[in-house]
Amino acid sequence: MTKEQVKEAFGELRFMGADNCYRYDKDSKKKTEEVEALKLHLGSMKIGNSVDIRLEATELPKIEPYAVVELEEPVYA
């Protein structure tokens, strides 16, 4: 998706919070303590709800609560 497509689909996005995504052990089928990514919760005024975005990082970038955010090179999966 391009920045324009994101803006058209969601309007202004604001940072609402984040959760860790933990790696699962395929053999034991249990969650490990290893963080493999972050799930960011972004508020969208256009759709009137939040959108969850998976960020392939293990540490949260410095983002102030309710700050306007832009997605660079997002991939729809």
Secondary structure as UniProt FT lines:
FT   HELIX           3..10
FT   STRAND          13..25
FT   TURN            26..29
FT   STRAND          30..44
FT   TURN            45..48
FT   STRAND          49..55
FT   TURN            65..66
FT   STRAND          68..69
//
